[in-house]
Amino acid sequence: MVIKAAGEHKDRLQWAAIRNAIRERTGVPIMIARAPRVEVSENGAVDASDSDTETTAQ
């Protein structure tokens, strides 16, 4: 389920954080991966850069 949700970013998953979240079950969102940031320019063009942004799970 985690891999499916991560989609094309599955290689960026932080499995130690995922295991801890499953074990602790606090209900608080945590960062489980870093995904490339997507920027939209004034003309509507989309540019995906490798700058990291957080991907969280609950």
PyMOL commands that set and color helices and strands:
alter all, ss='L'
color gray80, all
select helices_A, chain A and resi 2-12+15-24
alter helices_A, ss='H'
color red, helices_A
select strands_A, chain A and resi 30-40+46-57
alter strands_A, ss='S'
color yellow, strands_A
deselect
rebuild
show_as cartoon
